Amino acid sequence: MSVERASEFLSRFGMEDKIITFKESSATVELAAKAAGTEPARIAKTLSFAGKEQPVLIVTAGDTKIDNAKFKHFFGMKAHMLPFAEVEEQIGHAPGGVCPFGVNEGVKVYLDISMKRFPTMFPAAGEENNAIELTPEELEKYTVNEGWVDLCKGWQEN
Protein backbone atom coordinates (compact mmCIF):
# COMPACT_ATOMS: atom_id res chain seq x y z
CA MET A 1 0.00 0.00 0.00
CA SER A 2 1.25 3.42 -0.93
CA VAL A 3 0.35 5.05 2.39
CA GLU A 4 2.95 2.80 4.02
CA ARG A 5 5.53 4.08 1.56
CA ALA A 6 4.63 7.70 2.37
CA SER A 7 4.55 6.91 6.10
CA GLU A 8 7.96 5.26 5.99
CA PHE A 9 9.39 8.29 4.19
CA LEU A 10 7.79 10.73 6.66
CA SER A 11 9.12 8.67 9.60
CA ARG A 12 12.59 10.07 8.79
CA PHE A 13 11.27 13.35 10.15
CA GLY A 14 9.04 11.95 12.91
CA MET A 15 5.98 13.03 10.91
CA GLU A 16 4.35 9.67 10.09
CA ASP A 17 1.82 10.05 12.92
CA LYS A 18 0.56 13.29 11.35
CA ILE A 19 -1.05 11.41 8.43
CA ILE A 20 -4.82 11.84 8.52
CA THR A 21 -6.99 8.94 7.35
CA PHE A 22 -10.45 9.93 6.16
CA LYS A 23 -13.52 7.69 6.16
CA GLU A 24 -14.37 8.96 2.70
CA SER A 25 -12.33 9.39 -0.47
CA SER A 26 -10.03 12.37 -0.84
CA ALA A 27 -8.94 11.43 -4.36
CA THR A 28 -9.86 14.77 -5.97
CA VAL A 29 -9.38 18.35 -4.82
CA GLU A 30 -13.09 18.71 -4.13
CA LEU A 31 -13.36 15.44 -2.20
CA ALA A 32 -10.19 16.18 -0.24
CA ALA A 33 -11.43 19.66 0.70
CA LYS A 34 -14.71 18.21 1.95
CA ALA A 35 -12.93 15.45 3.91
CA ALA A 36 -10.42 17.88 5.45
CA GLY A 37 -13.03 20.54 6.13
CA THR A 38 -11.19 23.21 4.21
CA GLU A 39 -11.39 25.19 0.99
CA PRO A 40 -10.28 23.47 -2.24
CA ALA A 41 -7.43 25.96 -2.76
CA ARG A 42 -5.70 24.59 0.39
CA ILE A 43 -5.48 21.09 -1.05
CA ALA A 44 -1.95 20.58 -2.34
CA LYS A 45 -2.47 18.60 -5.52
CA THR A 46 0.49 16.72 -6.92
CA LEU A 47 0.52 16.60 -10.72
CA SER A 48 2.55 13.99 -12.64
CA PHE A 49 4.27 14.99 -15.87
CA ALA A 50 6.59 13.28 -18.31
CA GLY A 51 10.02 14.89 -18.11
CA LYS A 52 12.86 14.78 -20.62
CA GLU A 53 14.49 11.87 -18.81
CA GLN A 54 12.45 11.17 -15.66
CA PRO A 55 8.95 12.02 -14.47
CA VAL A 56 8.33 15.37 -12.81
CA LEU A 57 5.92 16.14 -9.98
CA ILE A 58 4.57 19.62 -9.42
CA VAL A 59 2.86 20.21 -6.09
CA THR A 60 0.49 23.15 -6.32
CA ALA A 61 -2.53 24.72 -4.68
CA GLY A 62 -5.88 23.15 -5.49
CA ASP A 63 -7.27 26.19 -7.31
CA THR A 64 -4.53 26.43 -9.94
CA LYS A 65 -3.85 25.21 -13.44
CA ILE A 66 -0.47 24.64 -15.05
CA ASP A 67 0.50 27.60 -17.21
CA ASN A 68 1.73 25.89 -20.39
CA ALA A 69 3.93 28.82 -21.41
CA LYS A 70 5.65 28.91 -18.00
CA PHE A 71 6.07 25.12 -18.04
CA LYS A 72 7.64 25.17 -21.51
CA HIS A 73 9.94 28.04 -20.59
CA PHE A 74 11.09 26.33 -17.37
CA PHE A 75 11.46 22.74 -18.64
CA GLY A 76 12.15 23.41 -22.34
CA MET A 77 9.28 21.18 -23.41
CA LYS A 78 5.49 21.10 -23.56
CA ALA A 79 3.59 19.91 -20.51
CA HIS A 80 2.46 16.29 -20.96
CA MET A 81 0.78 14.65 -18.00
CA LEU A 82 1.65 11.01 -17.45
CA PRO A 83 -1.01 8.61 -18.71
CA PHE A 84 -3.23 7.41 -15.84
CA ALA A 85 -2.10 3.79 -16.32
CA GLU A 86 1.59 4.72 -15.98
CA VAL A 87 1.45 6.96 -12.92
CA GLU A 88 1.84 4.33 -10.20
CA GLU A 89 4.71 2.53 -11.93
CA GLN A 90 6.63 5.72 -12.73
CA ILE A 91 5.91 7.73 -9.57
CA GLY A 92 5.39 5.09 -6.88
CA HIS A 93 1.87 6.21 -5.93
CA ALA A 94 -1.42 5.58 -7.73
CA PRO A 95 -3.67 8.38 -9.03
CA GLY A 96 -5.79 9.77 -6.20
CA GLY A 97 -2.93 9.35 -3.75
CA VAL A 98 0.00 10.81 -5.65
CA CYS A 99 2.11 12.81 -3.23
CA PRO A 100 5.68 14.06 -2.89
CA PHE A 101 6.55 11.62 -0.09
CA GLY A 102 8.47 8.44 -0.88
CA VAL A 103 8.43 8.71 -4.67
CA ASN A 104 10.51 6.54 -6.97
CA GLU A 105 14.16 7.39 -7.36
CA GLY A 106 14.83 9.91 -10.10
CA VAL A 107 11.42 11.61 -9.88
CA LYS A 108 11.97 15.35 -9.50
CA VAL A 109 9.59 17.25 -7.23
CA TYR A 110 8.88 20.97 -7.61
CA LEU A 111 6.81 23.10 -5.22
CA ASP A 112 4.69 25.82 -6.77
CA ILE A 113 4.62 29.22 -5.07
CA SER A 114 0.81 29.24 -5.22
CA MET A 115 0.86 27.33 -1.91
CA LYS A 116 2.82 29.98 -0.02
CA ARG A 117 -0.29 32.15 0.47
CA PHE A 118 -1.79 29.68 2.99
CA PRO A 119 -0.71 28.94 6.57
CA THR A 120 -1.11 25.19 5.93
CA MET A 121 -1.83 22.87 3.01
CA PHE A 122 -3.16 19.32 2.71
CA PRO A 123 -1.15 17.13 0.31
CA ALA A 124 -2.18 13.50 -0.15
CA ALA A 125 -0.15 10.91 1.70
CA GLY A 126 -0.07 7.96 -0.68
CA GLU A 127 -3.65 6.81 -1.02
CA GLU A 128 -7.04 8.14 -1.96
CA ASN A 129 -8.31 8.58 1.59
CA ASN A 130 -5.51 10.31 3.43
CA ALA A 131 -3.53 13.53 3.68
CA ILE A 132 -1.17 15.39 5.94
CA GLU A 133 -1.49 19.02 7.03
CA LEU A 134 1.76 20.94 6.63
CA THR A 135 2.93 24.53 6.41
CA PRO A 136 4.63 25.44 3.12
CA GLU A 137 7.94 25.46 5.01
CA GLU A 138 7.29 21.96 6.36
CA LEU A 139 6.32 20.74 2.90
CA GLU A 140 9.66 22.00 1.63
CA LYS A 141 11.52 20.46 4.56
CA TYR A 142 9.81 17.06 4.43
CA THR A 143 10.17 16.41 0.70
CA VAL A 144 13.13 15.82 -1.55
CA ASN A 145 12.47 18.72 -3.90
CA GLU A 146 14.12 20.91 -6.48
CA GLY A 147 12.77 24.08 -4.89
CA TRP A 148 9.99 26.60 -5.39
CA VAL A 149 8.77 27.42 -8.89
CA ASP A 150 6.14 29.66 -10.47
CA LEU A 151 4.42 27.37 -13.00
CA CYS A 152 0.72 27.92 -12.39
CA LYS A 153 -2.04 30.34 -13.27
CA GLY A 154 -5.49 31.10 -11.99
CA TRP A 155 -4.64 31.90 -8.40
CA GLN A 156 -3.06 35.35 -8.42
CA GLU A 157 -5.14 38.32 -7.41
CA ASN A 158 -5.46 40.85 -10.20
Secondary structure, DSSP 4 states (H G I P E B T S, - for coil): -HHHHHHHHHHTTT-GGGEEE-SS---SHHHHHHHHTS-GGGEEEEEEE--SSS-EEEEEETT-EE-HHHHHHHHSS---BPPHHHHHHHHSS-TTS--SSSPPTT-EEEEEGGGGGSS-BEEB-SSTTEEE-B-HHHHHHTS----EE--EES-S--
